[in-house]
Amino acid sequence: MNLIMKYIVISFILCAFGETKDYTIKEIIDNLHHKYDLIQNAIVEFDKEVNLGFSGIKQSFKGKLFMKKPSYYRIEFEDQILVTDGVTVWAYSPINNQVIIDRYKESNNMISPVKFMIDLPKNYYISIIESDKKKESETVQLKLVPKDDRSFIKSVKLFVETNKWLIRKIDILDVNDTETIYTVKNLNTNTDISQDIFVFKIPEGTEVVDIRK
């Protein structure tokens, strides 16, 4: 499971356009949870930026996430496809012509944008660090710090659009000072998603590495 959640291991979802207001943390979380409770599936197009802390190297990727409750995910990058049906995880590298198969496992400390975008984790301290008020919308920035000091995640920043209660950006900083930023470019919810895409069809001639035990 760590293989998929490392990269995904990816979406992301009432206030009128009138006068802006100051929200409490409870109001923000309650509104996000209410919005996400209404989502059964989603297709998300996003940009991913990685700033490697030890070298200063920056990398940029475009990705697409398909998700369906309770635990169906498919993440597509140019150089990798990650799929889980809630039981099995497939990590496919077309460059290496290899697919790694593992079992799906939940972990509180895994780096998973999906967990932040679909349902705010309960094992974080949350604070409001910034609010950007504009005429047409308002964005509130939350900071999440793990309650477990052994967590690989050092902190997470969430950028919440309060007129639709959508999380528009996620900024994750890990203990190696590597920063990973996910920015939502397009989002469709409760649409028609075939169940078939959550089971990876291994291309002929692909090397299969099965680490399930």
Residue frames as a rotation matrix with the C-alpha (Angstrom) as fourth column:
MET 1
0.563 0.827 0.000 0.00
0.827 -0.563 0.000 0.00
0.000 0.000 -1.000 0.00
ASN 2
0.279 -0.521 -0.806 2.87
0.297 -0.752 0.589 2.36
-0.913 -0.404 -0.055 0.73
LEU 3
-0.640 -0.548 0.538 3.77
0.642 0.002 0.767 2.21
-0.421 0.837 0.350 -2.97
ILE 4
-0.113 0.664 0.740 0.56
0.839 -0.335 0.429 3.82
0.532 0.669 -0.519 -4.08
MET 5
0.794 0.527 -0.303 0.09
0.604 -0.630 0.489 6.15
0.067 -0.571 -0.818 -1.15
LYS 6
-0.094 -0.893 -0.440 3.64
0.685 -0.379 0.623 7.45
-0.723 -0.243 0.647 -1.44
TYR 7
-0.910 -0.275 0.309 2.68
0.410 -0.503 0.761 9.05
-0.054 0.819 0.571 -4.69
ILE 8
-0.221 0.877 0.426 -0.91
0.441 -0.300 0.846 9.55
0.870 0.375 -0.321 -4.27
VAL 9
0.979 -0.203 -0.001 0.72
0.101 0.479 0.872 8.07
-0.177 -0.854 0.489 -1.81
ILE 10
-0.056 0.016 -0.998 -4.99
-0.939 0.339 0.059 12.22
0.339 0.941 -0.004 -5.67
SER 11
-0.315 -0.934 0.169 -10.55
0.885 -0.354 -0.302 15.63
0.342 0.055 0.938 -4.75
PHE 12
-0.832 -0.549 0.085 -10.81
0.549 -0.835 -0.021 17.71
0.082 0.029 0.996 -3.78
ILE 13
-0.267 0.958 0.104 -15.19
0.326 -0.012 0.945 20.22
0.907 0.286 -0.309 -2.39
LEU 14
-0.162 0.481 0.861 -21.54
0.967 -0.095 0.235 27.56
0.195 0.871 -0.450 1.32
CYS 15
-0.256 -0.192 -0.947 -21.21
0.482 -0.875 0.047 30.74
-0.838 -0.444 0.316 1.24
ALA 16
0.714 0.548 0.437 -22.81
0.652 -0.291 -0.700 33.27
-0.257 0.784 -0.565 -1.17
PHE 17
-0.057 -0.769 0.636 -20.91
0.899 -0.316 -0.302 35.83
0.434 0.555 0.710 -3.22
GLY 18
0.742 0.414 0.527 -21.77
0.201 -0.888 0.415 38.62
0.639 -0.202 -0.742 -0.84
GLU 19
0.504 -0.525 0.686 -20.03
-0.786 -0.608 0.113 39.82
0.358 -0.596 -0.719 2.25
THR 20
-0.050 -0.611 -0.790 -17.12
0.009 0.791 -0.612 37.69
0.999 -0.038 -0.034 3.45
LYS 21
0.792 0.317 0.522 -16.83
-0.515 -0.115 0.850 36.50
0.329 -0.941 0.073 7.03
ASP 22
-0.387 -0.898 0.209 -14.35
-0.860 0.269 -0.434 35.04
0.334 -0.347 -0.876 9.46
TYR 23
0.546 0.555 -0.627 -14.74
-0.358 0.832 0.425 31.31
0.757 -0.008 0.653 10.00
THR 24
0.328 -0.425 0.844 -13.82
-0.852 0.252 0.459 29.25
-0.407 -0.869 -0.280 13.00
ILE 25
-0.736 -0.646 -0.200 -11.83
-0.675 0.681 0.285 26.04
-0.049 0.345 -0.937 12.55
LYS 26
-0.618 0.570 0.542 -14.92
0.144 0.760 -0.634 24.03
-0.773 -0.314 -0.551 13.50
GLU 27
0.405 0.802 -0.440 -17.06
-0.310 -0.332 -0.891 25.79
-0.860 0.497 0.114 10.89
ILE 28
-0.013 -0.501 -0.865 -14.47
-0.996 -0.069 0.055 25.14
-0.087 0.862 -0.499 8.17
ILE 29
-0.913 -0.387 0.130 -14.06
-0.386 0.922 0.031 21.47
-0.132 -0.022 -0.991 9.06
ASP 30
-0.334 0.871 0.361 -17.81
0.119 0.419 -0.900 20.91
-0.935 -0.258 -0.243 9.42
ASN 31
0.468 0.516 -0.718 -18.48
-0.592 -0.420 -0.688 22.49
-0.656 0.747 0.109 6.01
LEU 32
-0.340 -0.672 -0.658 -15.73
-0.937 0.302 0.176 20.47
0.080 0.676 -0.732 4.34
HIS 33
-0.908 0.022 0.418 -16.97
-0.108 0.952 -0.286 17.25
-0.404 -0.305 -0.862 5.89
HIS 34
0.059 0.998 0.019 -20.54
-0.062 0.023 -0.998 18.03
-0.996 0.057 0.063 4.84
LYS 35
0.329 0.011 -0.944 -19.42
-0.891 -0.326 -0.315 18.72
-0.312 0.945 -0.097 1.27
TYR 36
-0.603 -0.691 -0.397 -17.31
-0.780 0.616 0.112 15.57
0.167 0.378 -0.911 1.06
ASP 37
-0.606 0.482 0.633 -20.09
-0.108 0.738 -0.666 13.44
-0.788 -0.472 -0.395 2.53
LEU 38
0.450 0.838 -0.309 -22.07
-0.383 -0.132 -0.914 14.30
-0.807 0.529 0.262 -0.61
ILE 39
0.081 -0.526 -0.847 -19.30
-0.996 -0.024 -0.081 13.09
0.022 0.850 -0.526 -2.93
GLN 40
0.769 0.200 0.608 -19.49
-0.246 0.969 -0.007 9.49
-0.591 -0.144 0.794 -4.07
ASN 41
0.309 -0.727 0.613 -16.88
0.876 0.469 0.114 9.74
-0.370 0.501 0.782 -6.81
ALA 42
0.706 -0.142 -0.694 -14.65
-0.195 -0.981 0.001 12.32
-0.681 0.135 -0.720 -8.44
ILE 43
0.467 -0.649 0.601 -12.33
0.878 0.261 -0.401 12.95
0.103 0.715 0.692 -11.39
VAL 44
0.813 -0.246 -0.528 -9.58
0.061 -0.865 0.497 15.45
-0.580 -0.437 -0.688 -10.62
GLU 45
0.528 -0.726 0.441 -6.95
0.623 -0.022 -0.782 16.96
0.577 0.687 0.441 -12.90
PHE 46
0.945 -0.224 -0.238 -4.04
0.077 -0.555 0.828 18.42
-0.318 -0.801 -0.507 -10.93
ASP 47
0.455 -0.889 0.059 -0.48
-0.270 -0.200 -0.942 19.71
0.849 0.412 -0.331 -11.08
LYS 48
0.916 -0.269 -0.299 2.14
0.391 0.423 0.818 18.23
-0.093 -0.866 0.492 -8.77
GLU 49
0.495 -0.800 0.339 5.32
-0.356 -0.543 -0.760 20.12
0.792 0.255 -0.554 -7.87
VAL 50
0.844 -0.309 -0.439 8.12
0.532 0.584 0.613 18.54
0.067 -0.751 0.657 -5.84
ASN 51
0.545 -0.714 0.440 10.90
-0.547 -0.700 -0.459 20.63
0.636 0.009 -0.772 -4.29
LEU 52
0.573 -0.384 -0.724 13.60
0.521 0.853 -0.041 18.28
0.633 -0.354 0.688 -3.02
GLY 53
0.993 -0.066 0.100 14.93
-0.119 -0.655 0.746 19.66
0.016 -0.752 -0.659 0.25
PHE 54
0.529 -0.841 0.117 18.35
0.337 0.335 0.880 18.00
-0.779 -0.426 0.460 0.16
SER 55
-0.312 -0.695 0.648 19.27
0.860 0.083 0.503 19.13
-0.403 0.714 0.572 -3.37
GLY 56
-0.380 0.251 -0.890 17.04
-0.143 -0.967 -0.212 22.08
-0.914 0.047 0.404 -4.22
ILE 57
-0.998 0.034 0.052 15.92
0.059 0.246 0.967 20.30
0.020 0.969 -0.248 -7.40
LYS 58
-0.323 0.940 -0.107 12.38
-0.565 -0.282 -0.775 21.07
-0.759 -0.189 0.622 -8.55
GLN 59
-0.974 0.097 0.204 10.18
0.214 0.688 0.694 18.68
-0.074 0.720 -0.691 -10.49
SER 60
-0.427 0.873 -0.235 6.77
-0.738 -0.487 -0.467 19.25
-0.522 -0.025 0.852 -12.05
PHE 61
-0.955 0.204 0.213 4.14
0.276 0.873 0.402 16.72
-0.104 0.443 -0.890 -13.13
LYS 62
-0.398 0.914 -0.074 0.58
-0.896 -0.371 0.244 16.67
0.196 0.163 0.967 -14.40
GLY 63
-0.998 0.048 0.046 -1.75
0.032 0.955 -0.294 14.04
-0.058 -0.292 -0.955 -13.05
LYS 64
-0.263 0.962 -0.072 -5.30
-0.695 -0.137 0.706 12.78
0.669 0.236 0.705 -13.10
LEU 65
-0.949 -0.003 0.315 -7.13
-0.263 0.556 -0.788 11.15
-0.173 -0.831 -0.529 -10.19
PHE 66
-0.140 0.932 -0.334 -10.19
-0.403 0.255 0.879 8.93
0.905 0.257 0.340 -10.36
MET 67
-0.971 -0.160 0.177 -11.74
-0.224 0.357 -0.907 8.07
0.082 -0.920 -0.383 -7.00
LYS 68
-0.017 0.979 -0.203 -14.83
-0.387 0.180 0.904 6.26
0.922 0.094 0.376 -5.83
LYS 69
-0.236 -0.005 0.972 -15.92
-0.972 0.023 -0.236 5.57
-0.021 -1.000 -0.011 -2.30
PRO 70
0.988 -0.119 -0.100 -15.01
0.058 -0.318 0.946 3.73
-0.144 -0.941 -0.307 -0.22
SER 71
0.324 -0.946 0.025 -11.46
-0.214 -0.047 0.976 2.87
-0.922 -0.321 -0.218 -1.33
TYR 72
0.486 -0.138 0.863 -11.18
0.809 0.445 -0.385 2.92
-0.331 0.885 0.328 -5.11
TYR 73
0.502 -0.391 -0.772 -8.41
-0.272 -0.918 0.288 5.09
-0.821 0.065 -0.567 -6.62
ARG 74
0.449 -0.500 0.741 -6.59
0.879 0.396 -0.266 5.46
-0.160 0.770 0.617 -9.90
ILE 75
0.558 -0.374 -0.741 -3.79
-0.131 -0.921 0.367 8.02
-0.820 -0.107 -0.563 -10.35
GLU 76
0.645 -0.310 0.698 -2.28
0.759 0.368 -0.538 8.63
-0.090 0.877 0.473 -13.76
PHE 77
0.378 -0.641 -0.668 1.05
-0.292 -0.767 0.571 10.38
-0.879 -0.021 -0.477 -14.35
GLU 78
0.578 -0.219 -0.786 3.06
-0.811 -0.046 -0.584 10.41
0.092 0.975 -0.204 -17.56
ASP 79
-0.295 -0.849 -0.438 5.58
-0.704 0.503 -0.501 7.96
0.646 0.161 -0.746 -16.12
GLN 80
-0.997 -0.054 -0.053 3.45
-0.003 0.729 -0.684 5.97
0.076 -0.682 -0.728 -13.69
ILE 81
-0.096 0.995 0.001 -0.04
-0.514 -0.050 0.857 4.62
0.853 0.082 0.516 -13.10
LEU 82
-0.976 -0.172 0.132 -1.25
-0.191 0.392 -0.900 3.71
0.103 -0.904 -0.415 -9.59
VAL 83
-0.162 0.958 -0.236 -4.45
-0.559 0.108 0.822 1.76
0.813 0.265 0.518 -9.07
THR 84
-0.994 -0.050 0.100 -6.27
-0.109 0.620 -0.777 0.20
-0.023 -0.783 -0.622 -6.13
ASP 85
-0.264 0.945 -0.193 -9.64
-0.123 0.166 0.979 -1.49
0.957 0.282 0.072 -5.76
GLY 86
0.339 0.348 0.874 -9.43
-0.860 -0.262 0.438 -1.39
0.381 -0.900 0.211 -1.98
VAL 87
0.939 -0.061 0.338 -7.90
-0.098 0.895 0.434 -4.87
-0.329 -0.441 0.835 -1.84
THR 88
0.315 -0.831 0.458 -4.98
0.886 0.430 0.172 -4.88
-0.340 0.352 0.872 -4.28
VAL 89
0.610 -0.233 -0.757 -2.57
-0.242 -0.965 0.102 -2.11
-0.754 0.121 -0.645 -5.33
TRP 90
0.504 -0.476 0.720 -0.88
0.851 0.416 -0.321 -1.93
-0.147 0.775 0.615 -8.73
ALA 91
0.474 -0.458 -0.752 2.07
-0.217 -0.889 0.404 0.43
-0.853 -0.029 -0.521 -9.40
TYR 92
0.612 -0.130 0.780 2.88
0.712 0.520 -0.472 0.41
-0.345 0.844 0.411 -13.11
SER 93
0.118 -0.659 -0.743 5.95
-0.255 -0.743 0.619 2.00
-0.960 0.116 -0.256 -14.71
PRO 94
0.951 0.265 0.159 5.75
0.084 0.273 -0.958 2.07
-0.297 0.925 0.237 -18.52
ILE 95
0.523 -0.829 -0.198 9.37
-0.828 -0.440 -0.347 3.26
0.201 0.346 -0.917 -18.69
ASN 96
-0.471 -0.709 0.525 10.62
-0.827 0.562 0.018 0.19
-0.308 -0.426 -0.851 -16.80
ASN 97
-0.139 0.536 -0.833 7.91
-0.646 0.588 0.486 -2.01
0.750 0.606 0.265 -18.32
GLN 98
-0.805 -0.211 -0.554 7.17
0.278 0.692 -0.667 -3.26
0.524 -0.691 -0.498 -14.80
VAL 99
0.183 0.856 0.483 4.17
-0.458 -0.361 0.813 -3.52
0.870 -0.369 0.326 -12.48
ILE 100
-0.908 -0.414 -0.071 4.49
-0.094 0.365 -0.926 -4.03
0.409 -0.834 -0.370 -8.71
ILE 101
0.102 0.983 -0.153 1.52
-0.125 0.165 0.978 -5.64
0.987 -0.081 0.140 -6.97
ASP 102
-0.939 -0.344 -0.013 0.88
-0.015 0.077 -0.997 -5.27
0.344 -0.936 -0.077 -3.24
ARG 103
-0.192 0.887 -0.421 -2.00
0.935 0.295 0.195 -5.43
0.297 -0.356 -0.886 -0.77
TYR 104
-0.010 0.304 0.953 -3.97
0.003 -0.953 0.304 -2.33
1.000 0.006 0.009 0.13
LYS 105
-0.105 -0.044 -0.993 -3.32
0.968 0.223 -0.112 -1.20
0.227 -0.974 0.020 3.70
GLU 106
0.716 0.362 0.597 -4.45
0.194 -0.925 0.327 1.93
0.671 -0.118 -0.732 5.52
SER 107
-0.152 -0.782 -0.604 -1.87
0.961 0.026 -0.275 3.89
0.230 -0.622 0.748 7.49
ASN 108
0.739 0.484 -0.469 -2.31
0.620 -0.761 0.192 7.04
-0.264 -0.432 -0.862 9.55
ASN 109
0.237 -0.757 -0.610 1.16
0.048 -0.618 0.785 8.31
-0.970 -0.215 -0.110 8.65
MET 110
-0.159 -0.324 0.932 1.09
0.907 0.325 0.268 7.77
-0.390 0.888 0.242 4.91
ILE 111
-0.701 -0.104 -0.706 1.49
-0.123 -0.957 0.264 10.76
-0.703 0.272 0.658 2.60
SER 112
-0.535 0.615 0.580 -1.88
0.835 0.489 0.251 10.77
-0.129 0.619 -0.775 0.90
PRO 113
-0.974 0.221 -0.054 -3.34
-0.227 -0.953 0.201 13.89
-0.007 0.208 0.978 -0.70
VAL 114
-0.416 0.867 -0.274 -6.52
0.083 0.337 0.938 11.89
0.905 0.368 -0.212 -1.14
LYS 115
-0.213 0.316 -0.925 -6.96
0.946 0.304 -0.114 11.73
0.245 -0.899 -0.363 2.64
PHE 116
-0.726 -0.102 -0.680 -6.69
0.383 -0.882 -0.277 15.51
-0.571 -0.461 0.679 2.90
MET 117
-0.920 0.329 -0.212 -8.81
-0.376 -0.594 0.711 16.25
0.108 0.734 0.671 -0.16
ILE 118
-0.356 0.821 -0.447 -11.58
0.037 0.490 0.871 13.79
0.934 0.294 -0.204 0.51
ASP 119
0.758 0.594 -0.268 -11.74
0.275 0.081 0.958 13.78
0.591 -0.800 -0.102 4.30
LEU 120
0.228 -0.707 0.670 -9.64
-0.672 -0.612 -0.416 15.80
0.704 -0.355 -0.615 6.73
PRO 121
-0.143 -0.346 -0.927 -7.63
0.374 0.849 -0.374 13.39
0.916 -0.400 0.008 8.91
LYS 122
0.814 0.538 0.219 -8.42
-0.032 -0.335 0.942 13.50
0.580 -0.773 -0.256 12.61
ASN 123
0.627 -0.641 -0.443 -4.86
0.763 0.393 0.513 12.86
-0.154 -0.659 0.736 13.76
TYR 124
-0.358 -0.713 0.603 -3.65
0.746 -0.607 -0.274 16.44
0.562 0.351 0.749 13.08
TYR 125
-0.149 0.232 -0.961 -3.69
0.639 -0.719 -0.273 19.69
-0.754 -0.655 -0.041 15.03
ILE 126
-0.055 0.246 0.968 -5.37
0.947 -0.293 0.128 22.32
0.315 0.924 -0.217 12.82
SER 127
-0.149 0.008 -0.989 -4.96
0.513 -0.854 -0.084 26.10
-0.845 -0.520 0.123 12.83
ILE 128
0.785 0.381 0.488 -5.96
0.619 -0.451 -0.643 28.99
-0.025 0.807 -0.590 10.54
ILE 129
-0.105 -0.930 -0.352 -2.88
0.779 -0.297 0.552 30.82
-0.618 -0.216 0.756 9.30
GLU 130
-0.913 -0.206 -0.353 -4.23
-0.033 -0.823 0.567 33.09
-0.407 0.529 0.744 6.57
SER 131
0.064 0.949 0.308 -7.43
0.708 0.174 -0.685 34.31
-0.704 0.262 -0.661 4.94
ASP 132
-0.931 -0.361 -0.045 -7.54
0.195 -0.598 0.777 35.92
-0.308 0.715 0.627 1.49
LYS 133
-0.033 0.995 -0.093 -10.81
0.533 -0.061 -0.844 37.77
-0.845 -0.077 -0.529 1.00
LYS 134
-0.985 -0.174 -0.001 -11.88
0.084 -0.479 0.874 38.79
-0.152 0.861 0.486 -2.50
LYS 135
-0.468 0.859 -0.208 -15.15
-0.829 -0.508 -0.232 40.01
-0.305 0.064 0.950 -3.92
GLU 136
0.131 0.555 -0.821 -15.84
-0.847 0.494 0.199 36.83
0.516 0.669 0.535 -5.87
SER 137
0.576 0.031 -0.817 -14.44
0.199 0.964 0.178 34.28
0.793 -0.265 0.549 -3.45
GLU 138
0.513 -0.451 0.730 -12.57
-0.852 -0.374 0.368 33.72
0.107 -0.811 -0.576 -0.23
THR 139
0.366 -0.484 -0.795 -9.66
0.032 0.860 -0.509 31.39
0.930 0.161 0.330 0.44
VAL 140
0.743 -0.142 0.654 -8.75
-0.669 -0.124 0.733 30.21
-0.022 -0.982 -0.187 3.91
GLN 141
0.068 -0.814 -0.577 -5.38
-0.421 0.501 -0.756 28.63
0.904 0.294 -0.309 4.55
LEU 142
0.905 0.244 0.349 -5.16
-0.421 0.395 0.817 25.90
0.061 -0.886 0.460 7.19
LYS 143
-0.201 -0.965 -0.166 -2.04
-0.793 0.260 -0.551 24.43
0.575 0.021 -0.818 8.74
LEU 144
0.888 0.454 -0.080 -2.08
-0.353 0.781 0.516 20.81
0.296 -0.430 0.853 9.90
VAL 145
-0.229 -0.953 0.199 0.59
-0.883 0.118 -0.454 19.40
0.409 -0.280 -0.868 12.20
PRO 146
0.037 0.256 -0.966 0.64
-0.026 0.967 0.255 15.65
0.999 0.016 0.042 13.03
LYS 147
0.714 0.250 0.654 -0.22
-0.653 -0.101 0.751 14.72
0.254 -0.963 0.091 16.60
ASP 148
0.878 -0.458 0.142 2.25
0.385 0.850 0.359 11.85
-0.285 -0.260 0.922 16.30
ASP 149
0.605 -0.697 -0.386 5.78
-0.626 -0.715 0.311 13.29
-0.492 0.054 -0.869 16.45
ARG 150
-0.298 -0.688 0.662 7.05
-0.002 0.694 0.720 10.16
-0.955 0.213 -0.209 14.68
SER 151
0.690 0.666 0.284 5.09
0.302 0.092 -0.949 11.02
-0.658 0.741 -0.137 11.54
PHE 152
-0.247 -0.752 0.611 6.99
0.907 0.042 0.419 11.32
-0.341 0.657 0.672 8.26
ILE 153
0.210 0.409 0.888 4.91
0.670 -0.722 0.174 14.42
0.712 0.558 -0.426 7.54
LYS 154
-0.776 -0.510 -0.371 6.16
0.625 -0.542 -0.561 17.59
0.085 -0.667 0.740 9.20
SER 155
-0.462 0.680 -0.569 3.23
-0.028 -0.653 -0.757 19.84
-0.886 -0.334 0.321 8.23
VAL 156
-0.489 0.414 0.767 0.46
0.872 0.235 0.429 20.31
-0.002 0.879 -0.476 5.67
LYS 157
-0.731 0.339 -0.592 -1.09
-0.201 -0.936 -0.288 23.51
-0.652 -0.091 0.753 4.34
LEU 158
-0.372 0.710 0.598 -4.58
0.894 0.448 0.025 23.38
-0.250 0.543 -0.801 2.85
PHE 159
-0.954 0.119 -0.273 -6.00
-0.190 -0.949 0.250 26.18
-0.230 0.291 0.929 0.70
VAL 160
-0.508 0.847 0.156 -9.80
0.762 0.526 -0.377 26.08
-0.401 -0.072 -0.913 1.05
GLU 161
-0.902 0.328 0.280 -12.15
-0.058 -0.736 0.675 27.97
0.427 0.592 0.683 -1.27
THR 162
-0.863 0.500 -0.069 -15.08
0.169 0.157 -0.973 28.81
-0.476 -0.851 -0.220 0.97
ASN 163
-0.362 0.796 -0.486 -17.65
-0.862 -0.484 -0.151 29.83
-0.355 0.364 0.861 -1.65
LYS 164
0.284 0.441 -0.851 -17.76
-0.720 0.684 0.114 26.18
0.633 0.581 0.512 -2.81
TRP 165
0.503 -0.245 0.829 -15.95
-0.713 0.424 0.558 24.50
-0.488 -0.872 0.039 0.09
LEU 166
0.932 -0.338 -0.129 -13.31
0.145 0.675 -0.724 23.04
0.332 0.656 0.678 -2.21
ILE 167
0.464 -0.880 -0.104 -9.71
0.097 -0.066 0.993 22.32
-0.881 -0.471 0.055 -1.32
ARG 168
0.979 -0.013 -0.203 -7.81
-0.196 -0.325 -0.925 23.92
-0.054 0.946 -0.320 -4.16
LYS 169
0.270 -0.946 -0.180 -4.21
-0.431 0.049 -0.901 23.31
0.861 0.321 -0.395 -3.11
ILE 170
0.997 -0.066 -0.038 -2.30
0.067 0.515 0.854 21.05
-0.036 -0.855 0.518 -0.73
ASP 171
0.338 -0.932 0.131 1.27
-0.562 -0.311 -0.767 21.79
0.755 0.185 -0.629 0.38
ILE 172
0.989 0.013 -0.149 2.99
0.092 0.731 0.676 18.90
0.118 -0.682 0.722 2.19
LEU 173
0.226 -0.951 0.210 6.36
-0.797 -0.305 -0.521 19.23
0.560 -0.050 -0.827 3.94
ASP 174
0.822 0.060 -0.566 8.08
0.151 0.936 0.319 16.06
0.549 -0.348 0.760 5.11
VAL 175
0.872 -0.468 -0.142 10.88
0.129 -0.059 0.990 15.43
-0.472 -0.882 0.009 7.61
ASN 176
-0.005 -0.892 0.453 13.46
0.909 0.185 0.373 15.59
-0.416 0.414 0.810 4.80
ASP 177
-0.197 0.058 -0.979 12.28
-0.009 -0.998 -0.057 19.13
-0.980 -0.003 0.197 4.02
THR 178
-0.947 0.049 0.319 10.93
0.323 0.151 0.934 17.96
-0.003 0.987 -0.158 0.68
GLU 179
-0.467 0.797 -0.382 7.88
-0.352 -0.564 -0.747 20.00
-0.811 -0.214 0.544 -0.28
THR 180
-0.859 0.292 0.421 5.15
0.512 0.535 0.672 18.46
-0.028 0.792 -0.609 -2.44
ILE 181
-0.614 0.628 -0.478 2.42
-0.369 -0.764 -0.529 20.74
-0.698 -0.148 0.701 -3.77
TYR 182
-0.634 0.534 0.560 -0.80
0.759 0.568 0.318 19.54
-0.148 0.626 -0.765 -5.39
THR 183
-0.723 0.412 -0.555 -2.89
-0.353 -0.910 -0.215 22.16
-0.594 0.041 0.804 -7.22
VAL 184
-0.171 0.766 0.620 -6.37
0.613 0.576 -0.542 21.26
-0.772 0.287 -0.568 -8.47
LYS 185
-0.939 -0.179 -0.295 -6.94
-0.122 -0.628 0.769 22.40
-0.323 0.758 0.567 -12.04
ASN 186
-0.384 0.856 -0.346 -10.26
-0.734 -0.055 0.677 20.73
0.561 0.514 0.649 -12.80
LEU 187
-0.937 0.114 0.330 -12.76
-0.185 0.639 -0.746 18.78
-0.296 -0.761 -0.578 -10.72
ASN 188
-0.255 0.903 -0.345 -15.89
-0.674 0.090 0.734 16.78
0.694 0.420 0.586 -11.57
THR 189
-0.857 -0.010 0.515 -17.86
-0.449 0.503 -0.738 15.02
-0.251 -0.864 -0.436 -8.86
ASN 190
-0.227 0.812 0.539 -20.60
-0.106 0.529 -0.842 12.38
-0.968 -0.248 -0.034 -8.83
THR 191
0.016 0.125 -0.992 -20.10
-0.983 -0.179 -0.039 11.54
-0.182 0.976 0.120 -12.47
ASP 192
0.933 0.359 0.010 -20.21
-0.344 0.903 -0.257 8.26
-0.102 0.236 0.966 -14.37
ILE 193
-0.091 -0.996 -0.022 -16.99
-0.995 0.090 0.033 6.32
-0.031 0.025 -0.999 -13.63
SER 194
0.528 0.249 -0.812 -16.62
-0.444 0.896 -0.013 2.74
0.724 0.367 0.583 -14.82
GLN 195
0.819 -0.184 0.543 -15.69
-0.450 0.382 0.807 0.27
-0.356 -0.906 0.230 -12.08
ASP 196
0.879 -0.448 0.166 -13.30
0.469 0.745 -0.473 -1.38
0.088 0.494 0.865 -14.54
ILE 197
0.482 -0.744 0.463 -10.69
-0.112 -0.576 -0.809 1.38
0.869 0.338 -0.361 -14.27
PHE 198
0.404 -0.305 0.862 -9.99
-0.910 -0.234 0.343 0.43
0.097 -0.923 -0.372 -10.65
VAL 199
0.643 -0.336 0.688 -8.59
0.084 0.924 0.373 -2.95
-0.761 -0.182 0.623 -11.66
PHE 200
0.093 -0.701 -0.707 -5.30
-0.788 -0.486 0.378 -2.63
-0.609 0.522 -0.597 -13.55
LYS 201
0.958 0.176 0.226 -5.04
0.018 0.752 -0.659 -4.59
-0.286 0.635 0.717 -16.77
ILE 202
0.182 -0.983 0.009 -1.39
-0.124 -0.014 0.992 -5.64
-0.975 -0.182 -0.124 -17.10
PRO 203
0.552 -0.029 -0.834 -0.04
-0.819 -0.211 -0.534 -5.04
-0.161 0.977 -0.140 -20.63
GLU 204
0.979 -0.185 0.083 1.34
0.200 0.951 -0.235 -8.10
-0.036 0.247 0.968 -22.37
GLY 205
0.359 -0.927 0.106 5.09
0.530 0.109 -0.841 -8.52
0.768 0.359 0.530 -21.88
THR 206
0.371 -0.178 0.912 5.18
-0.596 -0.798 0.087 -6.47
0.712 -0.575 -0.402 -18.65
GLU 207
-0.596 -0.604 -0.530 7.42
0.133 0.576 -0.807 -7.71
0.792 -0.551 -0.262 -15.81
VAL 208
0.514 0.828 0.222 5.25
-0.226 -0.118 0.967 -8.53
0.827 -0.547 0.126 -12.80
VAL 209
-0.721 -0.683 -0.113 6.66
-0.003 0.166 -0.986 -8.18
0.693 -0.711 -0.122 -9.26
ASP 210
0.382 0.923 -0.044 4.14
-0.090 0.084 0.992 -9.51
0.920 -0.375 0.115 -6.74
ILE 211
-0.709 -0.688 0.152 5.09
-0.161 -0.052 -0.986 -8.64
0.686 -0.724 -0.074 -3.12
ARG 212
0.277 0.858 0.433 1.80
-0.800 -0.044 0.598 -9.70
0.532 -0.512 0.674 -1.52
LYS 213
-0.785 -0.538 -0.307 2.27
-0.239 0.721 -0.651 -11.98
0.571 -0.437 -0.695 1.46
